[in-house]
Every structure is written in C-alpha cells, then in structure tokens.
Amino acid sequence: MADKRKASWGSGELYDLLCLMMLGTCVWVLGVQLGAFRWVDRIILDHNLSDVFKLGFFMGMGAVAASVSKSIRLLKAMRERDAAEAQAAETARHDPLTGLANRRLFTERLEERRAAGSTGRLAVLVIDLDRFKPVNELYGYEAGNAVLRAVGERLGRTLPEGSTVARLDGDEFAALVETGTGGEGLARLAQGVITALSAPVAWHGHEIKVGATVGIAAADADDGTAGAVLHAADLAMVQGKRDGRGTYRVFESAMDEALKARARLEADLRVAIDTGQIEPYYQPVVALPGQTVTGFEVLARWRHPEQGLLMPSTFIPVAEETGMIGDLSYLILRRACLDARAWPAHLQLAVNIAPQQFQDSDLALRILAILTETGFQAHRLEVEITETAIVQDLEATRATLGALQTLGVRVALDDFGTGYSSLYHLRELRFDKLKIDRSYVNSIAEGDERAKLVDAIIKLGSSLGLVTTAEGIETETSVDWLASQGCDYGQGYLFGKPMPRAEIERRLVEGLLDTGPAAPKPEIGPRTVLTEKAA
C-alpha cells in the first residue's frame, strides 16, 4: 500500500515542486555555505541579507523552474490533445478498411456540393456488390477484406476526378459524381463501374469474382435532403437487384411507392402467418393412363382480409427473401397433415420445401415433429425440392434427403429441366420421383423436337428407377401421349384445380374423385445406390 501511495505521490505536480525547491536548497548550500558562488555572496552581503532570505531566494528559483516545467508540459499535452482530436475527427469520417469516406463524410460532402451549385449534372451512385457473401464463406474474411479494398481502389480509378467515393456499410459503396447534362454520361459511367468491379480479384492464388448493381439518383439542390437522395439511389439499386443484378437503374418515384407497398405486404404476411390466414389448397395427382387419384399437391393460398384470395406468386417470393418461408412452410405442412389424416390411407400429400430450408440441418427433425404431432404417416408424405436447392449446397442437401428418406418420406425433384441438375446429381442424390416442368408438357403439341425432350426425360427417369409426374396437363391428347411414353403420373387443370379442404372432402364423400381401391402400404427399406466407388 505504501508503494502505491509513493507512486501516486511521485507522479504529482507537488512532488515536482518539492524536488525543484530542494534542488534550489542544494544550490544554496553549495553556493553560499561552501563558497562556490562568492560573487553571489558578496552581492547578498552588500545588502545585509540574511541566510533565511538567501535560502528562500534559491527555493523560489526552484518554484519558478517548476512553474515553467509545468507550463511546458501543459502546452505539450494541449498540442497532443488537439492532434488526437484531429485524428479522431479524421477517423470518424473515413472507413478504416478501405480509407474511403464513410457515410457521415459522404453526406457532408453531398450537402456542400449541392449548396455550392454545379455546372454539370450532380448525381449519387449507390453500388452494392453481388455474390459477396459466398466470398467470406468460401475463402474467409481476409479474402472478403481484400475484395473490399480492391473495390475501393477500382472505384477511385473508374470514377471522374473530383468524385467522392464512400463505403457506406458492409459491401455497399456510394459515389458523388458530376457529369454532363445528359443522362447518357451517367449510364456509361454506371456500366463502367459494373465492368470494373466484375473483373476477378487475385488473392493467394485464387481469382475471386463478384459483381455489382448500381442505383442512380439526381443530387441537385432541389432534389430533397442528402438523406433523401441517398435513399432514392438505394431504392434504384434494390430495383436493379430484383431485375436480375449486374445492372443499373435510375430512380423513379414509382419505386418509392413500390417499396412502401412491399413493406406493407411484408408486415401483413407476418400477421397472416401468425394468425393462420394462409391455408393449404389441394390439386389432384392421378395415375396414368387410368386417371385414378393417388394424392394431392399442397399449394398455399392467402385469404387476405382486404385483398381477397392471393396466389403464391404474390407472397412466396417475399417469404423467401425475408426469411419467413420456414415458418410459412411448416404452417402449411401442419395444417395439410391435419386435413388429410382422415382421408383414404393410400392418398399421398406432396409439399414444396424452399431451397433455404435445406440449409437447416434440423429440417428432417422439424418434419418428424409435425408428423408425430398430427399423426400423419411418413410414407404418405412426399417432399418436393427444386434444382436450386441442389446447387446451393450439395452435401447439405444430401444429408437432409437421407434423413427424410430414413423417416420413410419420399423425395421428388420438382420442375426438372428448368434448373441446374445433372446426371451426377440424379445419381448421387436418392430421389424417388422426377416432376416434368409444365413448360415442357405444354410444348408437346408444338412439334416433334419438344416431344422428344419430354420423352427423353421419361426414359431417363425410368432408367434410373424413378417414377415421373407431368405437370400442367390440360388436354386429353397430352394424357394419351404421355401415358404411351411411360409417364407414371399426371397433374393439371384437366384433373382438377387446387381446392380447399372442404371441397376435397365433399368430393370424396360424393364419390366425385376416383381414388380407386386402397393401394398397399409401400415398403420402406434399404436401397442400393450406384456410386462411383461401387462402379
């Protein structure tokens, strides 16, 4: 404790003062008592000054020295503080990773340029990188940081001299530019930015490729506040993302209205999921050629309190983009299982699972929990996935499919022929069924070439031991042709439109649905899968 007190005392100003006063005393001892400064002593003796006064004189000199030392240290501290404040102010206005301006400085520059006026056309570009998230996932955050730094450098080289470039947040950048009075200059500039950022970034022997989508908004003095201009450019960028990425869009007032409508739809959708406004509809699936009903595909319908019955195309994309698709899918599956458990035991249900859900390692457990809760038998359930789910993560998809099939759930590859699946995927992943996309079925009558494609898909499925279902059947001619080629099942408006539970049950009671004799329960056992090693 004594050492702590000593350390605290030694660092104080009083300690410095006492030290200097003691130094003055020592000087007095040397100069007066030992005769080292006799000329000082003579001056003092001539004035008949006492020893006490002489001691006080030298101690006072020490105090003056202490005061001067304190003043010097104080001046140095003030200079260091000013430098630190200037550094902090500079840091607060720049992105530490890229060295570019941050949102705060960009807004300030935007306000200054707008207030000063411009001879050309002042505009804000918001640039959002495409496919940046997989960079961090595949190569790590150091690679992601390298890409962001490269983007900052390329923007500085591509944009006109005098432009302000900023990193707003994450992988979103902005630029304040001045071009000619026409819109062609901005269009060329935006395309140049997209081209520059699409070039690969070299990193530790890898070539990392990203892209960019650009939103443009006018930034003249009469175009609202700086925040409003940034918001407008951001809305244009979001529209570019929705239109396919890798492009640019110029802000239009309709975009703002569309965004507000989208926000209302998102809020309504959350309420709809929580309150059960979304319900399952059922479209018959029949065996070919006899057209006996073997089950139903489950399709979602939203009974909106103001807009009436909404189709899936209105809200499913929103659910997928906002992460609500999981809650929505489990809601529909639970209600469908409750509806169908009292139907004839050989009728199956086919439900769609979104690609995002296949990234959830607990998907099979969640489905098992719903089957257990509702008492619906696993062998009556068929899960449909699209080819997009395969491409996103093959190994995760393989593990999830295996877990589902272990439960006894059957798995179908939906919309076959419209995505990225290959023979490798069909062999490696243990599908039970191929569903031929309606675009192929509808084109059968257009010519032999189209028909040959459908025939090839049917034969491919047969050779791999997979049953096939043709979607979108609307004519008896299509039924006859598909059946003659060996297609196993059919689905489409010819056999029935999607119907609510009450309509299905009415038709079942009245015998309006030919469900045929009860089919035997399928045996679920181990399968032999031909792999490269086995081959």
Order of alpha helices (4+ residues) and beta strands (2+ residues): alpha-alpha-alpha-alpha-alpha-beta-alpha-alpha-beta-beta-alpha-beta-beta-beta-alpha-beta-alpha-beta-beta-beta-alpha-alpha-beta-alpha-beta-alpha-alpha-beta-alpha-beta-alpha-alpha-beta-alpha-beta-alpha
